[in-house]
Each structure stands twice: as C-alpha cells, then as structure tokens.
Amino acid sequence: MPLGKTIAFVGGGNMTEALVTGLLKAGITRAGDLYATDIRPERCAHLAERYSIETGRTNSEAAALGQILILSVEPQVMDQVLDEIRPAVKVDHLVISVAAGYPITRAAAHLLPGVRIVRAMPNTPSSILEGVTALAVGPKVTEQDWAVARTIFESVGKVVVVEERLMDAVTGLSGSGPAYVYLMIEALADGGVKMGLSRPVAELLAAQTVLGAARMLIESGEHPAQLKDRVASPGGTTIAGLHKLEEGRVRATLIAAVEVATRRSQELGEEKGH
C-alpha cells in the first residue's frame, strides 16, 4: 500500500539505492515521490537515470522537499549534515538515521525540539532485498511513525525493534554477521575442494546449503538445535562433523566474535562523541 508521502534521501550510496529499489518494487511509493542528494554528481546521475527519481546536491533542498528524511551518510559527517538541514526540518518531519554508532540524542541536539527521530541499522544483504534492519525509536515517535519506518525497511528484508542501547549488539551480530557467514562459506568450500570437488561446485554447494538452512529456520520457526538434531543421525557423518566443530570451539568462537565486534562498535561510538 503506497505511503502517500514524499521521501528524501540525504546521501545517495548503496543503502539509499537498496531502499529506492525495495520501495519501488514493493509499490510502497512512486518514483515521483522520491528525492535523493549526494555530493558525487555521478551517484545522482545514476539514481536519476536508473530509477527516474529526482536528485540534487543540496541537503537543505532535500529536507524541504521530503516529509520523511532518511539520512544515509557516514557518521563522521552527520553533525555537519544535521546543522545544514536544521532550518528546513520542522516538527512534522520524520527523520530516519542509518548512520552507525550515532545516537538519537545527539541527532536531536542538532534539530528543533520535538522532531521525531528513528534510528535504523540495516545490513548489506538489503542490497538484494534480503537484509535485516533493527529499529530504535526516539521519545517523540508515534505509532504511525513506527509503522511508516517499519514499512520502509520491510521493503528490503526483515525488521526487528530493539532498545537503542542494544544497537551496538545489533552491529556486532547482523551488521558484521555477513562477513562471518562468508568466511564460513569459504571454509566449507575449501573443505569440499580438499576432498576432490571443483571450486565452483564446492562454492555453490556451500552457499546454497547456508541459504537453504537459514530459510528453513525462519520458515519453520523451530529452534536451530531441533533442526540440527534432525540432520545428525546416530553414528552418522553429521554427528562426526559436529564433534570436530565442537573440538575447534566454533560455537564459542562465534559468540566471541559477536562480543568483540559489539565492544568495538561501542568504542567507535565513544570516539565519535569526542
């Protein structure tokens, strides 16, 4: 169902393109209701040519045109961008920030009191509309605002809502998680190559196995341990492989990877705050 609102993107990078693609494909908005701005003329030209949306280079113009503002810029330039758009942002705007490690209170300090702010943390598979986004809402956000934000990000995948204090954990899990999965796929494929499979066949087997297992988990709603136990028959090949994985502390290592990435996200947020 169309939102019936104009959406302006400040920053025309990969996440903006993913959202434009998802919104148009899902019929949530029309190209004529989208506006994007970027300091790189080639990005504006690309978005205008491929998606038939309006583009420009002035952030304040984007803020004036959009009822919903999606700030898709690097966190180190967010202060500057917010100060630039402040005169054009009114209390009836909905502002959505996808800048990692940039808290809602800091964004609010640069805007007029009462502006509604949602913080979003999407991940890179959003570019193929298979992402997952965590949303945290500011104190002034209404139920309607929340529904709008959810609709926007559901166009590129799944959506969860978390308390803002947990956004660093989201970064450590789903933000960094694709890299962990790519590493596992590469390792599984290497194992197949070691045992005689060609590289292309091994990579396809590994990647499709991960994709199928993930979809089965989501669609079944079952606990991963239950699905694992179904594959591991008594005295069979899978339980032998699982034993070797436990010897290598793969479970503990993955938990530790999420933990250290979360802590690093916290550190980067503190560094940006100085």
C-alpha positions in Angstrom: 0.0 0.0 0.0 1.5 3.4 -1.0 2.7 5.6 1.8 1.4 8.8 0.1 4.4 10.7 1.5 7.5 12.2 -0.1 10.8 10.6 0.9 14.1 12.5 0.6 17.4 10.7 1.0 20.4 12.6 2.2 23.2 10.6 0.8 22.9 8.5 -2.4 25.1 5.5 -1.6 24.4 1.8 -1.7 21.9 1.7 1.2 19.9 4.5 -0.4 19.9 2.6 -3.7 18.7 -0.6 -1.9 15.8 1.3 -0.3 14.8 3.0 -3.5 14.8 -0.4 -5.2 12.8 -2.0 -2.5 10.3 0.8 -2.1 9.6 0.9 -5.9 9.4 -2.9 -6.3 7.0 -3.2 -3.4 4.8 -0.4 -4.7 5.2 1.5 -1.4 5.9 4.7 -3.2 6.2 6.2 -6.7 9.4 7.4 -8.3 7.9 10.9 -8.3 7.7 10.9 -4.5 11.4 10.1 -4.1 14.3 12.6 -3.9 18.0 11.9 -3.3 21.0 14.1 -2.9 24.7 13.3 -2.9 28.0 15.2 -3.1 29.0 12.9 -6.0 27.3 14.0 -9.2 27.8 10.5 -10.7 25.7 9.0 -8.0 22.9 11.5 -8.6 23.0 10.8 -12.3 22.9 7.1 -11.7 19.9 7.2 -9.4 18.0 9.6 -11.7 18.7 7.6 -14.8 18.1 4.1 -13.4 15.1 4.8 -11.1 13.6 8.1 -12.6 13.7 9.9 -9.2 14.6 13.5 -8.6 18.1 14.2 -7.5 20.3 17.1 -6.5 23.3 18.1 -4.4 21.7 20.4 -1.8 20.8 18.7 1.5 18.7 21.6 2.7 16.6 21.3 -0.5 16.1 17.6 0.2 15.0 18.4 3.7 12.5 20.9 2.4 11.0 18.5 -0.2 10.7 15.4 1.9 8.1 14.6 4.6 10.3 11.7 5.5 14.0 12.3 5.7 16.4 9.3 5.5 19.9 10.3 6.5 22.2 7.8 4.8 25.6 9.4 5.4 28.8 8.4 7.2 28.6 9.1 11.0 31.6 11.4 10.9 29.7 13.9 8.7 26.4 13.6 10.5 26.9 16.7 12.7 27.6 18.8 9.6 24.6 17.4 7.7 22.2 17.9 10.6 23.4 21.5 11.1 22.9 22.1 7.3 19.3 20.8 7.2 18.2 22.1 10.6 16.5 25.3 9.2 14.4 23.1 6.8 13.4 20.4 9.3 10.1 21.0 11.0 8.4 19.1 13.8 6.1 17.4 11.4 9.1 15.7 9.7 10.0 12.1 10.4 13.8 11.8 10.4 15.4 8.3 10.0 19.1 7.9 10.5 21.1 4.9 9.2 24.4 6.3 10.5 26.1 3.5 12.6 27.0 4.5 16.1 25.2 7.8 16.0 22.7 8.1 18.9 19.3 9.6 18.7 20.0 12.1 21.5 23.0 13.5 19.5 20.9 13.9 16.4 18.1 15.6 18.3 20.5 18.1 19.7 21.2 19.4 16.2 17.5 19.7 15.3 14.5 21.7 16.6 12.9 20.3 19.8 10.1 17.9 19.0 11.4 16.4 15.8 10.7 12.7 15.6 13.7 10.5 15.0 14.1 6.8 14.3 17.5 5.1 14.2 17.9 2.2 11.8 20.7 -0.4 11.5 20.2 -2.3 8.2 22.8 -4.8 6.9 24.4 -5.3 3.5 22.1 -8.0 2.2 19.5 -5.3 2.0 21.0 -4.6 -1.4 19.4 -7.7 -2.7 16.2 -7.2 -0.6 17.2 -9.9 1.9 18.5 -7.8 4.7 17.5 -7.4 8.3 17.1 -4.0 10.0 16.9 -3.1 13.6 14.9 0.0 14.5 15.1 2.1 17.7 12.7 4.9 18.2 13.1 8.3 19.8 10.8 9.7 22.6 8.5 11.7 20.2 7.9 8.9 17.7 4.3 8.0 17.2 2.7 4.6 16.4 2.1 5.9 12.9 5.8 6.9 12.5 6.9 3.5 13.7 4.6 1.8 11.2 6.0 4.0 8.4 9.6 3.2 9.3 8.8 -0.5 9.5 7.1 -0.4 6.1 10.1 1.3 4.5 12.7 -1.2 5.8 10.5 -4.2 5.3 10.9 -3.4 1.6 14.5 -4.6 1.8 14.1 -7.5 4.3 13.1 -8.3 7.8 12.7 -5.8 10.6 13.1 -6.0 14.4 12.7 -3.3 17.1 15.2 -3.0 19.9 16.1 -0.6 22.6 18.7 1.9 21.4 21.2 0.7 24.0 21.3 -2.6 22.1 22.2 -1.1 18.7 25.9 -2.0 19.2 25.0 -5.6 19.7 22.9 -5.4 16.5 26.1 -4.1 14.8 28.1 -7.0 16.2 25.6 -9.6 15.1 23.7 -8.7 11.9 25.9 -5.8 10.9 29.2 -7.7 10.9 27.5 -11.1 10.6 27.5 -11.4 6.8 31.3 -11.4 6.9 31.3 -14.2 9.4 29.0 -16.2 7.1 31.1 -15.5 4.0 34.1 -16.8 6.0 32.2 -20.0 6.9 31.1 -20.5 3.3 34.6 -20.1 2.1 35.8 -22.6 4.7 33.1 -25.2 3.8 34.0 -24.8 0.1 37.7 -25.3 0.9 36.8 -28.5 2.7 34.9 -29.7 -0.4 37.9 -28.8 -2.7 40.2 -30.7 -0.3 38.0 -33.7 -0.7 38.0 -33.5 -4.5 35.2 -31.2 -5.6 35.8 -28.5 -8.1 35.9 -24.9 -6.7 32.7 -23.7 -8.5 30.8 -26.8 -7.4 32.0 -26.6 -3.8 31.2 -22.9 -3.5 27.7 -23.4 -4.9 27.1 -26.4 -2.6 28.3 -24.4 0.4 26.4 -21.2 -0.4 23.1 -22.9 -1.2 23.4 -25.0 1.9 23.7 -21.9 4.1 20.8 -20.2 2.2 18.5 -23.2 2.5 19.3 -23.8 6.1 18.6 -20.2 7.0 15.3 -20.2 5.1 14.3 -23.4 6.7 15.0 -22.0 10.2 13.0 -18.8 9.5 10.0 -20.5 7.8 9.7 -23.4 10.3 10.0 -21.3 13.4 11.8 -24.1 15.1 14.9 -23.8 17.4 18.1 -24.3 15.5 19.1 -27.2 17.8 16.0 -29.1 16.8 16.8 -28.7 13.1 20.5 -29.7 13.7 19.4 -32.8 15.6 17.2 -33.9 12.6 20.3 -33.9 10.4 22.5 -35.7 12.9 21.5 -39.4 12.8 23.0 -41.8 15.3 26.6 -42.8 14.4 26.4 -40.9 11.1 28.5 -38.4 9.2 26.9 -35.2 10.6 27.5 -36.0 14.2 31.1 -36.8 13.5 31.5 -33.4 11.8 29.7 -31.7 14.6 32.1 -33.3 17.1 35.0 -31.9 15.2 33.4 -28.4 15.1 33.0 -28.6 18.9 36.6 -29.6 19.3 37.5 -26.5 17.4 35.3 -24.4 19.7 33.4 -23.0 16.7 30.4 -22.1 18.9 32.5 -20.2 21.5 34.5 -18.5 18.7 31.3 -17.2 17.0 29.9 -16.0 20.3 33.2 -14.2 21.0 33.2 -12.7 17.5 29.8 -11.0 18.2 31.0 -9.9 21.6 34.3 -8.3 20.4 32.5 -6.6 17.4 29.9 -5.2 19.8 32.6 -3.8 22.0 34.4 -2.3 19.1 31.1 -0.6 17.9 30.8 0.9 21.4 34.3 2.2 21.3 33.8 3.7 17.9 30.6 5.4 19.1 32.5 6.9 22.1 35.3 8.1 19.8 32.8 9.8 17.5 31.3 11.5 20.6 34.5 13.4 21.4 
